[in-house]
Amino acid sequence: MKIKRSDFPKEFIFGTATSAYQIEGAAFEDGKEPSIWDIFSHEKGNVKNMENSDVACDHYYRFEEDVELMSQLGLDAYRFSISWPRVLNKNGKKNQKGIDFYNRLVDKLLEKNIIPFITLYHWDLPYYLYEKGGWVNDDIALYFRDYAAMMFELLGDRVKHWITLNEPWCSAFLGYYMGIHAPGHKDINEALKAAHNLLRAHGYAVGVFREIVKDGKVGITNVVMKVEPANEVEEDYQMAVLVDEFINGWFHDPVVFGKYPENAKGVFGKLGIRTYDNDLDIISVPIDFFGVNYYTRQLVTYDPDEPFMYKIVPGNLPKTEMGWEVYPSGLYDMLKKLYIRYRLPLYITENGMAGPDKLEGGLVKDTYRIDYLMKHFEMALKAINDGIDLRGYFIWSLMDNFEWAEGYSKRFGIIYVDYSTQKRYFKDSALWLKDFLNS
Ligand SMILES: N=[N+]=NCCCCNC(=O)[C@@H]1[C@H]2[C@H](O)[C@@H](O)[C@H](O)[C@@H](CO)[C@@H]12
């Protein structure tokens, strides 16, 4: 049975999400200083086809057109991130031109009755802070606190929904352990230190938020994966529990319970990898919601030859261009798991797919994306009907953009971007969404 927008609570919000480094471009203009991704993407071998976000979707100059497109679709909300090095320079001085960009963007959204959701950190750390140690330097939490306080002061009068960090798991483990994201380090001890400092930064920011934006809501967004055993055998089940703690629990438990998940912490301890217990009181200051970025499941199997005794195995479900299985029921399972465990309101801050999108005659027939979104909308509605306090759903992404190590080869947008002309085209999924939002 086809679901309609009116099946959802009337206050439920539908939106789209983006991030600064992936869409803005103007990477070195109007006083913006480099981020770790500006440097990382210009270093050979880090990004497919040596692509970077020097121009990206040129959103810094085209934001009015992009907000107009959101308005035409009838979106309720828009989640975007602030580029830290665009608003604050290495001397700790404000960059007024960068700040003015965000002021104009927020004002344009409000003019079109689109609710702004701001992410303070979506991976683009100022490079000068990386030179001081980045997320491995404990002082980073205080630099982040001061940056957060500045943005709360500047935009908190108009923006009432804030997310401190986007997917700290990726910042810590893709950036400091696997080396596939900036800053490209491969050191598990650094990764755990970075993870702890990201959580400390989150906690400090929430602390100042309560003083500055008294009528606002603040949360943190984590990547959430449905972790399942590859085989129905005890050892795979045990690894699934561990990996669930490692991927999902590691950035949820400390924020709510003030402690890391026991089993995963124990595994690191046994391997002589240091874990941290300082500032857990700061890390666990109360928040108003969890942002959930859901894409797929993770099938794990026990493998004693692996550093953490498990390895990921590919499943046999249909996959997106990222090689991620399409697994809508995992969204429902994880919303339920998170809500039962943490009892906090939830927003799906990202869900979407990379597809083999082809522009032909000004059209993109992405029926696979319509099917993907409809199936995940159904799971969101099922969760709401089961009593889960789910308050919104943001599609990743508003438009095709820079997909990190994959460059521009992966298209997640409901709007197609022709990078050679910077022209935007509504894909069939955007036209479908417009109708859905009016249904
Ligand atoms: N198997 N597997 N892996 C799934 C987990 C990988 C974690 N990557 C994400 O969740 C990133 C998140 C990011 O916020 C956004 O900036 C990215 O553009 C999207 C799309 O990639 C997603």
The ligand as a MOL file (V3000), in Angstrom:
LIG
                    3D

  0  0  0     0  0            999 V3000
M  V30 BEGIN CTAB
M  V30 COUNTS 22 23 0 0 0
M  V30 BEGIN ATOM
M  V30 1 N 29.8080 -0.4620 4.3180 0
M  V30 2 N 29.7740 0.6470 4.6770 0 CHG=1
M  V30 3 N 29.8360 1.7280 5.0270 0
M  V30 4 C 28.7650 2.5740 5.4510 0
M  V30 5 C 29.3420 3.5070 6.4720 0
M  V30 6 C 30.2930 4.4610 5.8140 0
M  V30 7 C 30.1620 5.7290 6.5820 0
M  V30 8 N 29.9560 6.8560 5.6690 0
M  V30 9 C 28.8350 7.5720 5.7760 0
M  V30 10 O 27.9520 7.2630 6.5350 0
M  V30 11 C 28.7540 8.8490 4.9630 0
M  V30 12 C 27.9410 9.8990 5.4880 0
M  V30 13 C 28.5020 11.3150 5.4980 0
M  V30 14 O 27.8990 12.0840 6.5340 0
M  V30 15 C 28.2590 12.0450 4.1670 0
M  V30 16 O 29.0910 13.1950 4.1190 0
M  V30 17 C 28.5500 11.1050 3.0030 0
M  V30 18 O 28.4920 11.8120 1.7720 0
M  V30 19 C 27.5030 9.9950 3.0530 0
M  V30 20 C 27.6170 9.0600 1.8410 0
M  V30 21 O 28.8200 8.3440 1.9040 0
M  V30 22 C 27.5800 9.2110 4.3340 0
M  V30 END ATOM
M  V30 BEGIN BOND
M  V30 1 2 1 2
M  V30 2 2 2 3
M  V30 3 1 3 4
M  V30 4 1 4 5
M  V30 5 1 5 6
M  V30 6 1 6 7
M  V30 7 1 7 8
M  V30 8 1 8 9
M  V30 9 2 9 10
M  V30 10 1 9 11
M  V30 11 1 11 12
M  V30 12 1 11 22
M  V30 13 1 12 13
M  V30 14 1 12 22
M  V30 15 1 13 14
M  V30 16 1 13 15
M  V30 17 1 15 16
M  V30 18 1 15 17
M  V30 19 1 17 18
M  V30 20 1 17 19
M  V30 21 1 19 20
M  V30 22 1 19 22
M  V30 23 1 20 21
M  V30 END BOND
M  V30 END CTAB
M  END
